[in-house]
Amino acid sequence: MKTNVSKLLSGRAMAVRIAILALLVLGVGQAQAQNQDPDERIKAMEEQLKELRDQLRQLRDGGGPDADDPFGGATLQSSSGMTLRFYGESKYNWTKGTSGNYFDPHRYVLMPAYQINDWIFFNSEVEIEHGGVDDKDDSRFRGALELEQFYADVKINDWLNWRSLGLSLIPVGSINLYHEPTLFYSVHRPIMYKYIIPSTWMEGSTGFWGDTGVDGLSFEFLISSGIDNQNGNIDDSKGVRNTRPNPNLKSGNRQLAYSFRLAYDGSSSGVDWLKGFSGSASTYLGNYQETTTTDTSAYLWDVEAKYRIQSGALKNLEFIADYAQWHFGSPDAIADANVGDSMYGYRLETAYHIPYGNADAEIVPFFRYEGYDLSEGGKDANAFTETGSNNYLTYGTAWFLNANMVLKAGVRQSLDDVDGTEFSIGVGYTF
């Protein structure tokens, strides 16, 4: 009934506006008719009718910038409460001494969202990777089509929200949560987010998030399905990357896991030096076997910090530090004999922001020292071999044309001669 009444009222209001516009057109036409010959009067009335049609279209569609285009936001935002966001990135990669040279339409991501009312907000994310995928064995499409997020946020009060049953990103590490290409400077994501925090890491889940009451300090707590190691998915070559299971709760390791994140954003702080600081601390606790007689816990923690100097001679110089580590309760229960009781990854990064042109345009040269170790700590099995750490220098430049588009070029150089030197260029979008 409420919807019908709203439609009736809006219809009457539009009718009144149409009538007013029509009277204005007729009045202007009659006034001009006294001094114009027939041809001029006809031409004037055609122009007035055209203007009237344009105005009626704006009234019908909410007065947006491009009412005929639903993605322009006029109809969706003004009448239905729906929004559509997008991000994507495309790359060219060349690796010295290998055949790994290729163009890659890496990601095409749509994020439809709908504000149901003033206390319920639906969110989703659908991603197409590497051009697409189909079910033919001989298909040229070898990418992926994935539902990465699917949930509703329900406001309980001013500081607490419930995240409904659905599919959510595990709240460990900022780039797992916020991985649009305009939010990091290299062509590829930092390498610790490939093997230690396997972005994009989403699971079937539910939980809570909100504000702590301390200005700038927020939290997120998530109950999710755990990692899957039934097929030897924890190993010393890819870390925990292959433990991300199908989100279906009926498959793989279905024990529950628990993650918690505290994050601080000082941009609105009243303390000047805190305005350039942000950081977070995250934990994840689960298991890596479906049934256990020993301690097969899998515990992950991550701490990160970012600081951008706000004033003085070093203004716009930025520093980033990020460290994450896994601990396994009983490494002997892991099939790969070279996996010890822990794994870790890190990055230390500096960047300098050079503004130009409009407020959103800037050139950002960066330098990053990063790496990981997937067989730390040893274990009781005699077959254990320490595979050692892999360390890299990654450097390059990100050229932000504006807030929505960035061009990137970079080099990732192995310090242990494990991988060939990699050169990449890319373009990223978000809007």
C-alpha positions in Angstrom: 0.0 0.0 0.0 2.8 2.4 0.8 4.4 1.9 -2.6 1.1 2.5 -4.4 0.4 5.7 -2.5 4.0 6.9 -3.3 3.4 6.2 -7.0 0.1 8.0 -6.9 1.6 11.1 -5.2 4.6 11.2 -7.5 2.2 10.8 -10.5 0.1 13.7 -9.4 3.2 15.9 -8.8 4.5 15.1 -12.2 1.1 15.9 -13.8 1.1 19.3 -12.1 4.6 20.0 -13.4 3.6 18.9 -16.9 0.6 21.1 -16.9 2.6 24.1 -15.8 5.1 23.6 -18.5 2.4 23.2 -21.1 0.7 26.5 -20.0 4.0 28.2 -20.2 4.6 26.9 -23.7 1.1 28.0 -24.8 1.5 31.4 -23.2 4.8 32.1 -24.9 3.4 30.8 -28.2 0.3 33.1 -28.1 2.4 36.1 -27.2 4.8 35.5 -30.0 2.0 34.8 -32.5 1.0 38.5 -32.5 4.3 39.6 -34.1 5.4 36.6 -36.2 4.5 35.3 -39.7 3.2 31.7 -39.9 6.5 30.1 -40.7 8.3 31.8 -37.8 5.5 30.8 -35.5 5.7 27.2 -36.5 9.5 27.1 -36.1 9.2 28.7 -32.6 6.6 26.3 -31.5 8.7 23.3 -32.7 11.6 24.5 -30.6 9.3 25.0 -27.6 7.9 21.5 -28.0 11.4 20.0 -28.2 12.3 21.9 -25.0 9.2 20.6 -23.4 10.0 17.0 -24.3 13.5 17.3 -22.9 12.1 18.7 -19.6 9.5 16.0 -19.4 12.2 13.3 -19.8 14.1 14.9 -17.0 11.0 14.9 -14.8 10.3 11.2 -15.7 13.8 10.0 -15.0 14.7 12.0 -11.9 16.7 14.8 -13.4 20.0 12.9 -13.6 22.9 13.6 -15.9 22.0 11.0 -18.5 18.6 9.6 -17.8 18.6 7.2 -20.8 21.7 5.4 -19.4 20.8 3.3 -16.3 24.5 3.1 -15.4 24.6 6.9 -15.2 23.0 6.8 -11.8 19.9 8.9 -12.5 17.2 6.3 -12.5 19.0 3.8 -10.2 20.0 6.1 -7.4 17.0 8.4 -7.4 14.2 5.9 -7.6 15.3 2.4 -6.8 18.2 2.8 -4.3 20.5 0.7 -6.5 24.1 1.5 -7.3 26.7 -0.2 -9.5 30.4 0.1 -9.0 33.2 -1.3 -11.1 36.9 -2.0 -11.0 39.2 -3.8 -13.4 42.8 -4.1 -14.6 44.6 -5.3 -17.7 48.4 -6.1 -17.9 51.3 -7.0 -20.0 54.0 -9.1 -18.4 57.5 -10.0 -19.5 59.9 -12.2 -17.6 63.6 -12.3 -18.5 64.8 -15.8 -19.5 61.3 -17.4 -19.8 58.5 -17.6 -22.1 56.2 -15.9 -19.6 55.4 -12.9 -21.9 51.7 -12.2 -22.3 48.8 -9.7 -22.3 46.2 -10.4 -19.7 42.7 -8.9 -19.2 43.1 -9.8 -15.6 40.0 -8.7 -13.9 36.6 -7.3 -14.7 34.6 -6.8 -11.6 31.0 -5.6 -11.1 29.7 -4.6 -7.7 25.9 -4.2 -7.6 24.5 -2.9 -4.3 21.1 -1.9 -3.1 20.0 0.2 -0.2 16.8 -1.6 0.9 16.0 1.0 3.5 17.9 3.3 5.9 19.2 0.4 8.0 19.6 -2.5 5.5 22.2 -2.4 2.7 22.8 -5.3 0.3 26.3 -5.7 -1.3 27.7 -8.1 -3.9 30.7 -8.6 -6.2 31.0 -10.6 -9.4 34.4 -11.1 -11.0 35.5 -12.3 -14.5 39.2 -13.2 -14.6 41.5 -13.7 -17.6 38.8 -13.2 -20.3 36.3 -15.7 -19.0 35.7 -19.4 -18.5 33.5 -22.2 -19.8 33.0 -25.9 -19.3 34.7 -27.2 -22.5 37.9 -29.1 -22.0 39.4 -27.5 -25.1 38.2 -24.0 -24.4 40.3 -21.0 -25.1 38.9 -19.5 -22.0 40.9 -20.6 -18.9 39.9 -17.8 -16.5 37.3 -17.7 -13.8 33.8 -16.5 -13.1 33.4 -16.0 -9.4 30.9 -14.6 -6.9 33.2 -12.9 -4.4 30.8 -11.1 -2.1 27.1 -11.6 -1.3 25.6 -10.3 1.9 23.5 -7.7 3.6 24.6 -5.3 6.3 22.0 -4.7 8.9 22.4 -1.7 11.2 21.7 -2.6 14.8 22.6 0.8 16.3 25.1 3.6 15.7 28.2 1.5 16.5 27.2 -2.1 15.6 26.1 -3.8 12.4 25.3 -7.4 11.6 26.7 -8.9 8.4 24.2 -11.5 7.2 24.8 -15.1 6.2 26.5 -15.0 2.8 29.9 -14.7 1.2 32.4 -12.2 2.6 36.1 -11.4 2.4 38.2 -12.7 5.4 39.2 -9.5 7.3 42.9 -10.2 7.4 45.3 -7.7 5.7 44.1 -4.5 4.0 44.7 -5.6 0.4 42.6 -8.7 0.9 39.7 -6.4 1.8 40.5 -3.4 -0.4 42.3 -4.6 -3.6 41.1 -2.2 -6.3 44.1 -1.3 -8.5 44.0 2.4 -7.5 44.8 1.4 -3.9 48.3 -0.1 -4.5 51.1 1.1 -6.7 52.6 -2.0 -8.3 51.1 -3.7 -11.3 50.7 -6.9 -9.3 49.5 -7.1 -5.8 52.3 -7.5 -3.1 53.6 -11.1 -3.2 52.7 -11.9 0.4 49.0 -11.5 -0.7 49.5 -14.4 -3.1 51.0 -17.1 -0.8 50.4 -16.0 2.9 47.1 -14.1 2.7 45.6 -15.6 -0.5 43.8 -12.6 -1.9 41.0 -12.6 -2.9 40.1 -14.8 0.1 36.4 -15.1 0.6 34.4 -17.6 2.6 30.8 -18.5 3.5 30.4 -16.5 6.7 28.5 -14.2 9.0 29.6 -11.7 11.6 29.5 -8.2 13.0 31.4 -4.9 12.4 31.2 -1.3 13.6 32.9 1.4 15.6 34.6 1.0 18.9 33.7 4.4 20.3 37.3 5.6 19.8 37.5 8.1 16.9 38.9 6.4 13.8 39.0 2.9 15.4 36.8 0.2 13.8 36.4 -3.5 14.2 35.2 -6.6 12.3 34.5 -10.1 13.6 33.6 -12.9 11.2 32.6 -16.6 11.6 33.4 -18.5 8.5 34.2 -21.9 7.0 37.9 -22.9 7.5 40.7 -23.6 5.1 40.8 -26.8 3.1 43.9 -29.1 3.3 42.3 -32.4 2.5 44.1 -32.7 -0.8 47.5 -31.5 0.4 46.7 -27.9 -0.3 49.2 -26.5 2.2 52.7 -26.8 0.6 56.1 -25.2 0.4 55.6 -23.9 -3.1 52.3 -22.0 -2.9 51.8 -21.6 0.9 48.1 -21.6 1.7 46.9 -20.2 -1.6 45.2 -23.5 -2.7 43.4 -23.9 0.7 40.6 -21.5 -0.4 37.8 -24.0 -0.9 34.6 -23.8 -2.8 32.4 -21.7 -0.5 29.9 -24.5 -0.3 29.8 -25.6 3.3 29.3 -29.3 2.2 32.8 -29.6 0.7 36.4 -29.8 2.1 37.3 -28.7 5.6 34.0 -27.5 7.1 35.2 -26.7 10.7 34.4 -23.1 11.7 37.1 -20.4 11.7 37.1 -17.1 13.5 38.7 -13.8 12.4 38.9 -10.4 14.0 40.3 -7.1 12.8 41.0 -3.8 14.5 41.7 -0.9 12.1 42.6 2.7 12.7 42.2 5.7 10.3 43.6 8.9 11.5 42.5 11.1 8.6 39.8 12.8 10.7 42.0 13.0 13.9 42.3 16.3 15.7 46.0 15.5 16.2 48.0 16.7 13.1 50.6 14.0 12.9 47.9 11.3 13.2 46.1 12.5 10.1 48.5 10.7 7.8 48.5 7.4 9.8 46.5 4.3 9.3 47.0 0.7 10.4 45.4 -2.6 11.4 45.9 -5.7 13.4 44.2 -9.0 12.3 43.9 -12.6 13.5 42.4 -15.8 12.1 42.0 -19.1 14.0 40.8 -22.3 12.4 41.9 -25.9 11.6 43.3 -27.6 8.6 41.8 -31.1 9.0 38.2 -32.1 9.0 38.5 -34.6 11.9 41.4 -34.3 14.3 43.0 -36.3 17.1 45.9 -33.9 17.4 46.3 -30.1 17.5 45.8 -29.2 13.8 45.0 -25.5 14.5 45.9 -23.0 11.9 46.5 -19.5 13.3 47.3 -16.4 11.2 48.1 -12.9 12.4 48.8 -9.8 10.4 49.9 -6.3 11.5 50.3 -3.3 9.1 50.9 0.4 9.2 50.9 3.2 6.7 52.1 6.8 7.2 52.1 9.7 4.8 53.9 12.9 5.9 51.5 15.8 5.9 53.7 18.9 5.9 57.2 20.2 5.7 60.0 19.5 3.2 59.1 15.7 3.1 55.4 16.3 2.6 53.7 13.5 0.6 56.5 10.9 1.4 54.7 7.7 2.3 55.9 4.6 4.3 54.2 1.2 4.4 55.0 -1.9 6.6 53.1 -5.2 6.6 53.9 -8.6 8.2 51.8 -11.8 8.4 52.6 -15.2 9.9 50.9 -18.6 10.0 51.3 -21.1 12.9 50.3 -24.7 12.5 49.6 -26.8 15.6 50.9 -30.1 14.2 52.9 -29.8 11.0 53.3 -33.6 10.8 49.6 -33.8 9.9 50.3 -31.7 6.8 51.1 -33.9 3.7 53.9 -31.8 2.4 57.0 -32.9 4.4 58.7 -29.6 3.8 56.1 -27.5 5.6 57.2 -26.5 9.1 55.3 -25.1 11.9 55.0 -21.6 10.5 55.0 -19.4 7.3 55.5 -15.7 7.0 55.4 -12.9 4.5 56.3 -9.2 4.6 56.6 -5.9 2.7 58.4 -2.7 3.4 57.5 0.1 1.0 58.1 3.8 0.4 56.5 6.0 -2.2 56.5 9.7 -3.1 53.4 11.5 -4.3 53.9 14.2 -6.9 50.7 16.1 -7.6 50.0 17.7 -10.9 47.0 19.2 -12.7 43.8 18.6 -10.9 43.5 17.5 -7.3 43.3 13.8 -8.1 46.1 13.6 -10.5 49.6 12.5 -9.3 52.7 10.5 -10.2 53.8 8.0 -7.5 57.3 6.4 -7.8 57.6 3.6 -5.3 60.2 1.1 -4.0 59.3 -2.1 -2.1 61.3 -4.8 -0.3 59.1 -7.9 0.0 59.2 -11.7 0.4 58.0 -14.8 2.1 59.1 -18.1 3.7 56.9 -21.2 3.3 58.9 -23.7 5.3 59.8 -22.0 8.6 60.5 -23.8 11.8 61.0 -27.4 10.8 59.0 -30.4 12.0 59.5 -33.8 13.4 59.5 -35.7 10.1 62.9 -36.7 8.9 62.1 -35.8 5.4 61.8 -32.1 6.2 63.9 -29.8 4.0 64.2 -26.1 4.7 63.4 -24.5 1.3 64.3 -21.0 2.6 62.9 -17.6 2.0 62.3 -15.8 -1.3 63.0 -12.1 -1.3 62.4 -9.4 -3.9 62.9 -5.8 -4.9 59.8 -4.4 -6.5 59.9 -0.8 -7.9 58.2 1.4 -10.5 55.8 4.2 -11.0 52.0 4.6 -10.8 50.6 7.5 -12.8 47.1 8.5 -11.6 45.3 10.3 -14.4 42.6 11.0 -11.8 40.9 9.1 -9.0 39.4 6.6 -11.4 42.2 5.5 -13.7 45.9 4.6 -13.1 48.7 3.6 -15.4 51.5 1.5 -13.9 54.9 0.2 -14.8 57.1 -1.9 -12.5 59.9 -4.4 -12.1 60.0 -7.3 -9.6 63.6 -8.6 -9.2 64.4 -11.8 -7.3 67.3 -11.4 -4.8 67.7 -15.2 -4.5 67.8 -16.0 -8.2 64.7 -18.1 -7.7 62.7 -16.3 -10.3 63.6 -14.3 -13.4 63.3 -10.5 -13.4 59.8 -9.6 -14.2 58.7 -6.4 -16.0 55.0 -5.4 -16.1 52.9 -2.6 -17.3 49.2 -2.2 -16.5 46.1 0.0 -16.4 43.5 0.0 -13.6 40.1 1.5 -13.3 37.7 2.0 -10.4 34.4 3.9 -10.4 
